[in-house]
Amino acid sequence: MLIATPPRCHRPDERLDLRVSQAGLSESSRSPGVAAHERVMVLLVSRR
């Protein structure tokens, strides 16, 4: 449900990797719902 459509390409994106890792680290200090929402927003922004 988090990912509506599969990614078109599997090219590694350093910026996306960094943002995802930061969102993962924020899970310990924030609620899981907020962290999940941030991850979804990162995915949506990276699709543009």
N, C-alpha and C positions, 0 to 999 in steps of 0.2 A: 504493500500500500504506500510505503514511503517513496518508492521509485515507480512512477507510472509507466514509463517506457524504458527499455534497455538502452544503455549508452551506445551511440553510433560507432565511436572509435574508442580504443583502449590506450590511447597515447597518455603517458604520465604527465600530469601537470604539476609542476613544483608548487605553484601558488595554491592550487586546489589542495594538494597534499598538506601544505602547511596549515591552511585554514581548517581542514578536517581534523588534523592532529590537535590543533588548539581547541576545537569544539569538543573533541574527545577528552582532553584534559579538564575542560570546564565542567564535565559531568560530576566530578567529585565535589565541586563547590556549589554547583547549581542543581536544580531539580531535573530529573531525566526528561521531563516534558519540554523544558526550555532548551535543553541540549539537542533533543531530537528535532525541535522546530528549527534551530539554527542550522542543523545539518541539511534539512530539507531546503531551506533558503539558499544555502551554499550550492546545492545541486541545481536548483532552478537558475541561479545567477550564472553558473558555469555552462549552462546549456545555450545561452545567448551567443 
